[in-house]
Amino acid sequence: MRHDTIKTTEEVVSCSDNGQHPLVYISLKNGPNQCQYCGQRFVRETPDNKKAA
């Protein structure tokens, strides 16, 4: 299944693909990451990287 990247301000996110796989917690502390089961990508946005250049 194709997923869009989910943007969040959280350092840790959870994914279960709406109950399609076990609930997992994903750390975004070291940058973007993805779910090991469904491949959903997550990226953490901070006020610093939201600013327009």
N, CA, C and O atoms as a Tinker XYZ file with bonds, in Angstrom:
   212  protein
     1  N      0.839000   -1.181000    0.000000    73     2
     2  CA     0.000000    0.000000    0.000000    64     1     3
     3  C      0.887000    1.248000    0.000000    63     2     4     5
     4  O      1.864000    1.313000    0.746000    81     3
     5  N      0.562000    2.201000   -0.803000    73     3     6
     6  CA     1.327000    3.439000   -0.896000    64     5     7
     7  C      0.832000    4.422000    0.163000    63     6     8     9
     8  O     -0.372000    4.595000    0.352000    81     7
     9  N      1.770000    5.057000    0.842000    73     7    10
    10  CA     1.449000    6.025000    1.876000    64     9    11
    11  C      2.140000    7.343000    1.574000    63    10    12    13
    12  O      3.230000    7.363000    1.002000    81    11
    13  N      1.508000    8.436000    1.956000    73    11    14
    14  CA     2.165000    9.733000    1.937000    64    13    15
    15  C      2.978000    9.859000    3.220000    63    14    16    17
    16  O      2.684000    9.192000    4.212000    81    15
    17  N      3.990000   10.703000    3.201000    73    15    18
    18  CA     4.784000   10.950000    4.398000    64    17    19
    19  C      3.954000   11.755000    5.393000    63    18    20    21
    20  O      3.341000   12.759000    5.031000    81    19
    21  N      3.936000   11.313000    6.639000    73    19    22
    22  CA     3.207000   12.008000    7.692000    64    21    23
    23  C      4.174000   12.936000    8.403000    63    22    24    25
    24  O      5.231000   12.511000    8.869000    81    23
    25  N      3.803000   14.209000    8.483000    73    23    26
    26  CA     4.608000   15.205000    9.173000    64    25    27
    27  C      4.045000   15.397000   10.571000    63    26    28    29
    28  O      2.830000   15.465000   10.757000    81    27
    29  N      4.936000   15.484000   11.554000    73    27    30
    30  CA     4.525000   15.617000   12.951000    64    29    31
    31  C      5.536000   16.465000   13.706000    63    30    32    33
    32  O      6.657000   16.675000   13.242000    81    31
    33  N      5.134000   16.947000   14.862000    73    31    34
    34  CA     6.064000   17.654000   15.735000    64    33    35
    35  C      6.531000   16.739000   16.874000    63    34    36    37
    36  O      7.354000   17.141000   17.696000    81    35
    37  N      6.015000   15.527000   16.921000    73    35    38
    38  CA     6.348000   14.575000   17.988000    64    37    39
    39  C      7.688000   13.891000   17.708000    63    38    40    41
    40  O      8.080000   13.706000   16.556000    81    39
    41  N      8.379000   13.520000   18.789000    73    39    42
    42  CA     9.650000   12.814000   18.656000    64    41    43
    43  C      9.445000   11.307000   18.503000    63    42    44    45
    44  O     10.292000   10.610000   17.946000    81    43
    45  N      8.311000   10.812000   19.004000    73    43    46
    46  CA     7.961000    9.397000   18.894000    64    45    47
    47  C      6.536000    9.308000   18.375000    63    46    48    49
    48  O      5.642000    9.983000   18.885000    81    47
    49  N      6.322000    8.472000   17.357000    73    47    50
    50  CA     4.984000    8.275000   16.789000    64    49    51
    51  C      4.635000    6.796000   16.868000    63    50    52    53
    52  O      5.504000    5.956000   17.100000    81    51
    53  N      3.358000    6.485000   16.672000    73    51    54
    54  CA     2.931000    5.090000   16.653000    64    53    55
    55  C      2.262000    4.792000   15.325000    63    54    56    57
    56  O      1.740000    5.684000   14.656000    81    55
    57  N      2.288000    3.518000   14.958000    73    55    58
    58  CA     1.661000    3.094000   13.701000    64    57    59
    59  C      1.072000    1.702000   13.894000    63    58    60    61
    60  O      1.697000    0.824000   14.489000    81    59
    61  N     -0.143000    1.515000   13.380000    73    59    62
    62  CA    -0.759000    0.185000   13.345000    64    61    63
    63  C     -1.474000   -0.025000   12.017000    63    62    64    65
    64  O     -2.139000   -1.042000   11.819000    81    63
    65  N     -1.339000    0.941000   11.104000    73    63    66
    66  CA    -2.010000    0.901000    9.799000    64    65    67
    67  C     -3.494000    0.588000    9.985000    63    66    68    69
    68  O     -4.051000   -0.294000    9.331000    81    67
    69  N     -4.123000    1.345000   10.907000    73    67    70
    70  CA    -5.547000    1.166000   11.224000    64    69    71
    71  C     -5.873000   -0.256000   11.646000    63    70    72    73
    72  O     -6.892000   -0.812000   11.236000    81    71
    73  N     -5.015000   -0.843000   12.462000    73    71    74
    74  CA    -5.250000   -2.180000   12.990000    64    73    75
    75  C     -4.813000   -3.309000   12.074000    63    74    76    77
    76  O     -5.109000   -4.471000   12.354000    81    75
    77  N     -4.128000   -3.007000   11.005000    73    75    78
    78  CA    -3.710000   -4.035000   10.055000    64    77    79
    79  C     -2.432000   -4.763000   10.475000    63    78    80    81
    80  O     -2.118000   -5.820000    9.928000    81    79
    81  N     -1.704000   -4.217000   11.425000    73    79    82
    82  CA    -0.509000   -4.876000   11.954000    64    81    83
    83  C     -0.343000   -4.470000   13.414000    63    82    84    85
    84  O     -1.033000   -3.564000   13.879000    81    83
    85  N      0.568000   -5.128000   14.153000    73    83    86
    86  CA     0.769000   -4.779000   15.563000    64    85    87
    87  C      1.166000   -3.309000   15.723000    63    86    88    89
    88  O      1.822000   -2.732000   14.856000    81    87
    89  N      0.759000   -2.722000   16.836000    73    87    90
    90  CA     1.111000   -1.343000   17.145000    64    89    91
    91  C      2.602000   -1.253000   17.421000    63    90    92    93
    92  O      3.136000   -1.996000   18.245000    81    91
    93  N      3.272000   -0.337000   16.726000    73    91    94
    94  CA     4.697000   -0.105000   16.944000    64    93    95
    95  C      4.922000    1.374000   17.201000    63    94    96    97
    96  O      4.163000    2.224000   16.735000    81    95
    97  N      5.970000    1.666000   17.946000    73    95    98
    98  CA     6.369000    3.040000   18.218000    64    97    99
    99  C      7.654000    3.316000   17.452000    63    98   100   101
   100  O      8.575000    2.500000   17.440000    81    99
   101  N      7.698000    4.483000   16.813000    73    99   102
   102  CA     8.798000    4.827000   15.919000    64   101   103
   103  C      9.434000    6.122000   16.392000    63   102   104   105
   104  O      8.754000    7.134000   16.563000    81   103
   105  N     10.749000    6.084000   16.603000    73   103   106
   106  CA    11.475000    7.276000   17.033000    64   105   107
   107  C     11.876000    8.111000   15.832000    63   106   108   109
   108  O     12.374000    7.592000   14.833000    81   107
   109  N     11.652000    9.414000   15.944000    73   107   110
   110  CA    12.068000   10.355000   14.907000    64   109   111
   111  C     13.199000   11.241000   15.421000    63   110   112   113
   112  O     13.519000   12.264000   14.816000    81   111
   113  N     13.799000   10.844000   16.538000    73   111   114
   114  CA    14.842000   11.627000   17.184000    64   113   115
   115  C     16.040000   11.854000   16.260000    63   114   116   117
   116  O     16.633000   12.933000   16.274000    81   115
   117  N     16.399000   10.854000   15.462000    73   115   118
   118  CA    17.564000   10.955000   14.583000    64   117   119
   119  C     17.196000   11.260000   13.133000    63   118   120   121
   120  O     18.021000   11.099000   12.234000    81   119
   121  N     15.966000   11.698000   12.909000    73   119   122
   122  CA    15.541000   12.042000   11.554000    64   121   123
   123  C     14.360000   11.199000   11.106000    63   122   124   125
   124  O     13.807000   10.432000   11.894000    81   123
   125  N     13.971000   11.337000    9.843000    73   123   126
   126  CA    12.821000   10.594000    9.315000    64   125   127
   127  C     12.999000    9.093000    9.508000    63   126   128   129
   128  O     14.118000    8.579000    9.539000    81   127
   129  N     11.868000    8.403000    9.637000    73   127   130
   130  CA    11.895000    6.962000    9.842000    64   129   131
   131  C     10.631000    6.384000    9.232000    63   130   132   133
   132  O      9.737000    7.126000    8.827000    81   131
   133  N     10.554000    5.059000    9.165000    73   131   134
   134  CA     9.355000    4.430000    8.611000    64   133   135
   135  C      8.982000    3.185000    9.397000    63   134   136   137
   136  O      9.800000    2.603000   10.110000    81   135
   137  N      7.724000    2.795000    9.248000    73   135   138
   138  CA     7.198000    1.618000    9.924000    64   137   139
   139  C      7.800000    0.351000    9.319000    63   138   140   141
   140  O      7.860000    0.196000    8.100000    81   139
   141  N      8.242000   -0.545000   10.190000    73   139   142
   142  CA     8.842000   -1.797000    9.727000    64   141   143
   143  C      7.828000   -2.749000    9.101000    63   142   144   145
   144  O      8.214000   -3.650000    8.356000    81   143
   145  N      6.537000   -2.567000    9.387000    73   143   146
   146  CA     5.507000   -3.447000    8.845000    64   145   147
   147  C      4.916000   -2.945000    7.533000    63   146   148   149
   148  O      4.854000   -3.689000    6.554000    81   147
   149  N      4.481000   -1.690000    7.509000    73   147   150
   150  CA     3.742000   -1.203000    6.339000    64   149   151
   151  C      4.518000   -0.182000    5.504000    63   150   152   153
   152  O      4.099000    0.163000    4.399000    81   151
   153  N      5.643000    0.299000    6.026000    73   151   154
   154  CA     6.451000    1.235000    5.257000    64   153   155
   155  C      6.005000    2.690000    5.355000    63   154   156   157
   156  O      6.563000    3.552000    4.675000    81   155
   157  N      5.003000    2.976000    6.196000    73   155   158
   158  CA     4.555000    4.365000    6.354000    64   157   159
   159  C      5.732000    5.211000    6.807000    63   158   160   161
   160  O      6.420000    4.865000    7.766000    81   159
   161  N      5.965000    6.336000    6.106000    73   159   162
   162  CA     7.073000    7.225000    6.451000    64   161   163
   163  C      6.596000    8.358000    7.342000    63   162   164   165
   164  O      5.489000    8.872000    7.180000    81   163
   165  N      7.448000    8.738000    8.288000    73   163   166
   166  CA     7.173000    9.823000    9.218000    64   165   167
   167  C      8.367000   10.765000    9.222000    63   166   168   169
   168  O      9.515000   10.330000    9.142000    81   167
   169  N      8.084000   12.063000    9.317000    73   167   170
   170  CA     9.139000   13.062000    9.426000    64   169   171
   171  C      8.751000   14.047000   10.516000    63   170   172   173
   172  O      7.597000   14.464000   10.616000    81   171
   173  N      9.731000   14.409000   11.328000    73   171   174
   174  CA     9.478000   15.355000   12.419000    64   173   175
   175  C      9.785000   16.765000   11.953000    63   174   176   177
   176  O     10.870000   17.043000   11.443000    81   175
   177  N      8.822000   17.648000   12.132000    73   175   178
   178  CA     9.008000   19.058000   11.803000    64   177   179
   179  C      9.138000   19.845000   13.093000    63   178   180   181
   180  O      8.353000   19.660000   14.023000    81   179
   181  N     10.117000   20.712000   13.146000    73   179   182
   182  CA    10.309000   21.597000   14.281000    64   181   183
   183  C     10.077000   23.017000   13.788000    63   182   184   185
   184  O     10.070000   23.253000   12.580000    81   183
   185  N      9.888000   23.960000   14.690000    73   183   186
   186  CA     9.708000   25.350000   14.251000    64   185   187
   187  C     10.867000   25.834000   13.359000    63   186   188   189
   188  O     10.660000   26.651000   12.462000    81   187
   189  N     12.072000   25.331000   13.607000    73   187   190
   190  CA    13.239000   25.731000   12.813000    64   189   191
   191  C     13.142000   25.294000   11.359000    63   190   192   193
   192  O     13.479000   26.066000   10.461000    81   191
   193  N     12.683000   24.057000   11.109000    73   191   194
   194  CA    12.643000   23.600000    9.717000    64   193   195
   195  C     11.312000   23.889000    9.030000    63   194   196   197
   196  O     11.118000   23.484000    7.884000    81   195
   197  N     10.390000   24.581000    9.704000    73   195   198
   198  CA     9.139000   25.017000    9.070000    64   197   199
   199  C      9.270000   26.421000    8.479000    63   198   200   201
   200  O      8.441000   26.832000    7.668000    81   199
   201  N     10.304000   27.154000    8.881000    73   199   202
   202  CA    10.471000   28.523000    8.428000    64   201   203
   203  C     10.725000   28.561000    6.924000    63   202   204   205
   204  O     11.432000   27.718000    6.372000    81   203
   205  N     10.126000   29.569000    6.275000    73   203   206
   206  CA    10.370000   29.746000    4.844000    64   205   207
   207  C     11.768000   30.292000    4.633000    63   206   208   209
   208  O     12.235000   31.135000    5.399000    81   207
   209  N     12.424000   29.818000    3.613000    73   207   210
   210  CA    13.802000   30.267000    3.333000    64   209   211
   211  C     13.814000   31.598000    2.650000    63   210   212
   212  O     14.884000   32.124000    2.341000    81   211
